[in-house]
């Protein structure tokens, strides 16, 4: 749970990274692919629309998929 008006999710991407999913306040999931050919840090993967200021929940999960070029999967 957090209090605010926007969610920004940053992560590390790389050749063995997979696909995740995020939802805010129990809404629909948005998938994001953390694969990239080279490791990178601080990569913005998700930004929510502006939310009403107040308490919110965010759920992030490992999806059941991976980028076709990924050697293996880490999320």
C-alpha positions in Angstrom: 0.0 0.0 0.0 1.2 3.5 -0.7 -0.2 7.0 -0.5 0.2 9.2 -3.6 -1.1 10.0 -7.0 1.1 8.1 -9.4 3.0 4.8 -9.6 6.4 4.5 -11.5 8.1 1.2 -11.6 11.8 1.1 -12.4 13.8 -2.1 -12.8 16.9 -3.7 -14.2 16.6 -5.2 -17.7 18.9 -7.8 -19.3 19.2 -10.8 -21.6 17.7 -13.3 -19.2 14.9 -11.1 -17.8 11.3 -12.0 -18.3 7.8 -10.4 -18.4 6.0 -9.1 -15.4 2.6 -7.6 -14.8 1.4 -4.7 -12.7 -2.0 -3.6 -11.5 -3.1 -0.7 -9.4 -6.1 -0.9 -7.0 -7.2 -4.2 -8.3 -7.6 -2.9 -11.9 -6.6 -4.6 -15.1 -3.0 -5.8 -15.5 -0.4 -4.2 -17.7 2.4 -6.4 -18.8 6.0 -5.2 -19.1 9.0 -6.9 -20.7 12.2 -6.6 -18.8 14.3 -8.2 -21.6 17.1 -6.2 -23.3 20.2 -7.5 -25.1 22.4 -5.7 -22.5 22.0 -5.1 -18.8 20.6 -1.7 -17.9 19.6 -0.3 -14.5 16.9 2.2 -13.7 14.7 1.4 -16.7 11.1 2.7 -16.4 8.8 -0.2 -17.1 5.5 1.2 -16.0 3.9 4.5 -15.2 0.3 4.8 -14.1 -2.1 7.5 -15.1 -2.6 10.2 -12.5 -4.6 8.7 -9.6 -6.7 10.5 -7.0 -4.4 11.5 -4.1 -4.8 9.0 -1.3 -4.1 5.4 -0.4 -3.6 2.8 -3.2 -2.3 -0.7 -3.7 0.0 -2.0 -6.4 0.5 -5.6 -7.3 3.5 -6.8 -9.3 3.7 -10.4 -10.4 5.8 -12.6 -12.6 3.9 -13.4 -15.8 3.9 -16.8 -17.4 5.8 -15.6 -20.6 9.2 -14.5 -21.7 10.7 -12.5 -24.5 11.5 -14.8 -27.5 15.2 -13.7 -27.4 15.6 -14.4 -23.7 18.0 -17.2 -22.8 16.2 -17.9 -19.5 13.8 -15.9 -17.4 14.3 -13.7 -14.3 11.7 -11.1 -13.2 
